[in-house]
Every structure is written in structure tokens, then in C-alpha cells.
């Protein structure tokens, strides 16, 4: 995030903008850090993207793609909202949440903020529905990459969309367990094309997790385990990766987790045919990744 801003400032800015949208509070001014010039004398990318975001606030027209197409690390259609702000179930994960790393890039931050605001209004949700309808058939959709279900209303919005697109395969990681259980207790059906990974770092306890495990969408847990080494790249250092993965499996065994699947860090490299987090073939098998 450099000279221009930091995580706390960006979260505070997002909260103030959400208050503007929800309660007609004053729209905050451009942060002073955004006006700092680059070393070359050109305006900062933060200042440029702030002006784009102001256009979004005024017109409601998205300035960044709502759904992001796949890349080498995540070869699926992806949707992101703001971390922390939309995560009612977050606990210890806030100390190490990787989503905050995206705040180094103004386009990533403003995309998350834009998408969060689109979910808050009727016209915004209409824009989201239109974008969702244009996703090509047969694709995998990760919902969410950053952020989480912030309310049962948001959950209903997404689940209705997924029910209308049975040609898509959706999966996600969530700590919003109370919302999932509230949905179930209301007797509402879960979409058959959505798979849930209950991710570690939640503020909820094992009793709540036991209830989550009874839901029809539950695949398994996704857990970050402490390890004293950084994960080697599987593609360029396969032997080093296998040693590291073996060490992580031993850590899982010591924690009483039983059989686990080690995430290679890139979803497209998970298995030759499916990705574990989105496949019912991996039901009840914890997927683990290193936390260092």
C-alpha cells in the first residue's frame, strides 16, 4: 500500500462510503494520500481510481468488472467483496487474512468496494443479476474470493441466482455459519450447485461447526495450519513441495484431523480432473494450507 494509504485507512474509508450509501451520510472527500504524486511526477493510481469510483457512486455504472475471469492461480469465475466489512463470522482470521494483501492494488480494493455497494441496493442487485446472467454455461464460480455472506438477504440473493443457473458449479469458503444455520432453520432450500467449505479462523465454536456439518451443501473444512516454512512452488520445485506437504500432513495428524488434502496454492493444480474444494468427491476431507 506504500505511501498512499494503509489497511486501516482503507477500511475506514469503506465504512464511511457504506454509511453514505445506506444512511445518506456525507460522501467522504478523496483521502489526502491519494493525491501524492508518483516518483515520476504523474498522479497516483489511487487518485485515478478514486475518480472512477466517484463516477460509480454518481451513476451506479460499474467501473470494474463485477466478476473476474480466471487466472493462473484461480482458473474460475470469481466474485469478491470487502474483507472484514462483510464478514460477520470472522475471528482470528482477521490477523492473517490474505484478502488484505489485495489492498496494495487500487483496482482490487475498489472492485471489492464497488461489489459490496452493488449488493446493498435494488438497482445494484439488478446490475449484479445482469452480469451473472452473462457468465458462460458450464463454468466454475467461486463465491466469494474475498469477503463473505454478510446477511441472510445477501445469501438469498445469491442462492436464488444459483438456483436459476443450474448450468454453473459454484463453491466457496465461509465463516458466516450463523447465517447458513438461520437459512436452514427457516426451511429454505440450498442450491444443489453450491458447495460450502467451512473455513478456519471463525469466531464460532466446534458446536456451531458440528451443526454446519449437517447441512446438505457442506463439503468439508478448509483449514490454515501453522508451519514454519513457506510453501514451495509445486510446479517448479515438486520434490520440495512434497516434503513440505508431508510435514503439513504430519501437523494435521498431530492435531487429530485424520486424512487431509494439502492445497497446492493454485486451484488449477489441485487434481487432474477436479478441484477438491468444489468437489463432492472430497466430502468430509479437510483441505489444509500452510500458515506461516
C-alpha positions in Angstrom: 0.0 0.0 0.0 3.1 2.2 0.2 3.0 5.9 0.7 -0.6 6.4 -0.4 -2.6 4.6 2.2 -2.8 1.6 4.6 -5.3 -1.1 5.6 -6.9 0.8 8.4 -7.4 3.9 6.4 -9.0 1.9 3.5 -11.3 0.1 5.9 -12.3 3.4 7.5 -12.9 4.9 4.1 -15.0 1.9 3.0 -17.1 2.2 6.2 -17.7 5.9 5.6 -18.8 5.3 2.0 -21.2 2.5 3.1 -22.7 4.9 5.6 -23.2 7.4 2.7 -25.0 4.8 0.6 -27.1 3.3 3.4 -27.9 6.3 5.5 -27.2 9.3 3.2 -24.3 10.4 5.3 -21.9 12.8 3.6 -19.7 11.3 1.0 -16.1 11.4 2.2 -13.6 13.5 0.4 -10.7 12.0 -1.5 -8.1 10.8 1.0 -5.0 13.1 1.1 -2.7 10.2 0.4 -4.3 9.5 -2.9 -3.1 13.0 -4.1 0.5 12.1 -3.6 2.3 12.1 -7.0 4.4 9.1 -8.1 8.2 9.4 -8.3 7.9 10.3 -12.0 5.6 13.2 -11.2 2.5 11.5 -12.5 -0.7 11.2 -10.5 -1.0 8.1 -8.4 -3.2 5.1 -9.5 -5.1 5.6 -6.3 -6.2 9.1 -7.4 -7.1 7.9 -10.9 -9.2 5.0 -9.5 -10.8 7.3 -6.9 -12.2 9.4 -9.7 -13.5 6.2 -11.4 -15.1 5.2 -8.1 -16.8 8.6 -7.8 -18.3 8.1 -11.2 -19.7 4.7 -10.0 -21.2 6.4 -6.9 -22.9 9.1 -9.0 -24.1 6.9 -12.0 -24.3 3.4 -10.5 -22.5 2.1 -13.5 -19.7 -0.4 -12.6 -16.2 0.9 -13.4 -14.5 -2.5 -12.7 -15.7 -5.9 -13.9 -18.1 -7.4 -11.3 -16.9 -11.0 -12.0 -13.3 -11.6 -12.6 -12.3 -14.2 -15.1 -9.8 -16.9 -14.2 -6.1 -16.6 -13.9 -3.2 -19.0 -13.3 -3.9 -19.2 -9.6 -7.7 -19.3 -9.7 -8.9 -20.6 -13.1 -12.6 -19.9 -12.3 -15.0 -17.1 -12.5 -14.6 -15.2 -9.2 -16.6 -12.7 -7.1 -15.2 -10.6 -4.3 -16.5 -8.1 -1.8 -14.7 -6.3 1.0 -13.0 -8.5 3.6 -13.8 -7.8 7.3 -16.6 -5.4 6.4 -18.8 -8.2 5.0 -17.5 -11.0 7.3 -19.8 -11.3 10.4 -18.3 -14.7 11.3 -14.6 -13.6 11.2 -12.5 -14.3 14.2 -8.7 -15.0 14.4 -8.6 -15.0 10.6 -8.6 -11.2 10.6 -5.0 -11.4 11.9 -3.7 -13.2 8.8 -6.4 -12.7 6.2 -4.8 -12.9 2.8 -7.5 -10.7 1.2 -6.0 -7.6 2.8 -2.9 -8.1 0.5 -5.1 -7.1 -2.4 -5.4 -3.6 -0.8 -2.0 -2.9 -2.2 -3.7 -2.5 -5.6 -6.3 0.2 -6.0 -8.2 -1.7 -8.7 -8.6 -4.7 -6.4 -9.7 -2.6 -3.5 -12.2 -0.5 -5.5 -13.6 -3.6 -7.2 -14.3 -5.1 -3.7 -15.9 -1.9 -2.5 -17.9 -1.5 -5.7 -19.3 -5.0 -5.4 -20.1 -4.6 -1.8 -22.2 -1.5 -2.6 -23.9 -3.1 -5.5 -25.3 -5.8 -3.1 -26.8 -3.1 -0.9 -29.3 -1.5 -3.3 -32.1 -2.7 -5.6 -30.5 -1.2 -8.7 -27.2 -2.6 -7.7 -28.6 -6.1 -7.3 -30.2 -5.7 -10.7 -26.8 -4.9 -12.2 -25.4 -8.0 -10.5 -28.2 -10.2 -11.9 -27.5 -9.0 -15.4 -23.7 -9.6 -15.0 -24.4 -13.1 -13.6 -26.7 -14.0 -16.5 -23.8 -13.4 -18.9 -21.5 -16.0 -17.3 -20.8 -18.7 -19.9 -22.5 -22.0 -19.2 -20.6 -24.9 -17.6 -18.1 -22.8 -15.7 -17.0 -23.0 -12.0 -17.8 -19.9 -9.9 -16.0 -19.1 -6.7 -18.3 -17.1 -4.4 -16.6 -15.4 -2.5 -12.8 -15.0 -3.1 -12.7 -12.0 -0.7 -15.5 -11.2 1.7 -18.4 -13.4 2.8 -22.2 -13.6 3.1 -23.0 -10.5 5.3 -26.7 -11.2 5.8 -29.5 -13.7 5.1 -30.8 -11.3 2.5 -27.5 -11.4 0.7 -27.5 -15.2 0.9 -31.0 -15.3 -0.5 -29.9 -13.1 -3.4 -27.0 -15.4 -4.4 -28.9 -18.7 -3.8 -31.8 -17.5 -6.0 -29.3 -16.7 -8.7 -27.6 -20.1 -8.4 -30.9 -21.9 -8.5 -31.6 -20.1 -11.8 -28.3 -21.2 -13.3 -28.0 -24.9 -12.7 -25.5 -25.0 -15.6 -22.9 -23.4 -13.3 -20.9 -25.1 -10.5 -20.4 -22.8 -7.5 -18.3 -23.2 -4.4 -17.0 -21.0 -1.6 -15.3 -20.7 1.8 -17.4 -19.1 4.6 -17.3 -18.3 8.3 -20.8 -16.9 8.2 -22.1 -20.1 9.9 -24.9 -18.4 11.8 -26.4 -17.2 8.6 -26.2 -20.7 7.0 -28.0 -22.2 10.0 -30.6 -19.4 10.1 -31.3 -20.2 6.4 -31.7 -23.9 7.2 -33.8 -23.2 10.3 -36.2 -21.2 8.1 -36.7 -24.2 5.9 -35.2 -22.6 2.8 -33.6 -24.9 0.3 -29.9 -24.8 -0.5 -29.0 -24.7 -4.2 -27.8 -28.1 -5.4 -25.0 -26.5 -7.4 -23.3 -24.8 -4.4 -20.6 -26.4 -2.3 -19.5 -25.0 1.1 -16.1 -25.1 2.7 -16.2 -24.1 6.4 -13.0 -22.2 6.7 -10.9 -21.9 9.8 -10.5 -18.6 11.8 -14.2 -18.3 12.5 -15.4 -16.7 15.8 -17.7 -19.6 16.3 -17.0 -22.8 18.3 -16.9 -26.5 17.5 -20.6 -26.9 18.5 -21.6 -24.5 15.7 -19.3 -26.3 13.3 -20.9 -29.6 14.1 -24.3 -28.1 13.1 -22.7 -26.8 9.8 -21.5 -30.3 9.0 -25.1 -31.5 8.8 -26.1 -29.1 6.0 -26.5 -30.5 2.5 -24.1 -28.0 1.0 -21.3 -28.9 3.4 -18.2 -30.5 1.8 -15.6 -30.2 4.5 -13.4 -27.7 6.3 -10.6 -25.6 4.8 -8.0 -25.0 7.4 -4.9 -22.9 7.7 -2.3 -24.7 9.8 0.8 -23.1 11.3 4.0 -24.3 9.8 7.5 -22.7 10.0 8.2 -22.9 6.2 6.8 -21.1 3.2 5.1 -23.4 0.7 7.5 -24.2 -2.2 6.1 -23.8 -5.7 4.7 -27.2 -6.8 5.4 -26.7 -10.5 9.0 -25.6 -10.2 10.1 -27.4 -7.1 7.9 -30.6 -6.9 10.2 -32.5 -4.6 10.5 -29.6 -2.1 6.7 -29.2 -2.3 6.2 -32.9 -1.5 8.5 -32.7 1.6 6.6 -29.6 2.7 3.2 -31.2 2.2 4.3 -34.3 4.1 5.3 -32.1 7.0 1.9 -30.3 6.9 0.1 -33.7 6.9 2.1 -34.7 10.0 1.0 -31.4 11.7 -2.6 -32.3 10.8 -2.2 -35.8 12.2 -0.8 -34.4 15.5 -4.0 -32.2 15.6 -6.2 -35.3 15.3 -7.5 -34.3 11.8 -7.0 -37.7 10.2 -6.8 -37.8 6.4 -6.4 -34.4 4.8 -5.8 -33.0 1.3 -3.0 -30.4 1.0 -3.8 -27.4 -1.1 -1.1 -26.7 -3.6 -1.9 -23.0 -3.6 -3.2 -22.9 -7.2 -6.7 -24.3 -7.7 -6.0 -25.4 -11.2 -3.2 -27.7 -9.9 -5.3 -29.5 -7.3 -6.0 -32.7 -9.2 -6.0 -33.7 -12.9 -9.8 -33.7 -13.1 -11.5 -31.7 -10.2 -10.6 -29.2 -7.6 -11.0 -30.5 -4.1 -12.8 -27.6 -2.5 -15.6 -27.7 -5.1 -16.0 -31.4 -5.5 -18.3 -33.8 -3.6 -15.6 -36.5 -4.2 -13.7 -34.8 -1.3 -16.7 -34.7 1.1 -15.6 -34.6 4.7 -11.9 -34.5 3.8 -10.3 -31.4 5.3 -8.3 -29.3 2.8 -5.3 -27.7 4.5 -2.9 -25.0 3.7 0.1 -23.6 5.5 0.0 -20.5 7.6 3.4 -19.1 8.4 
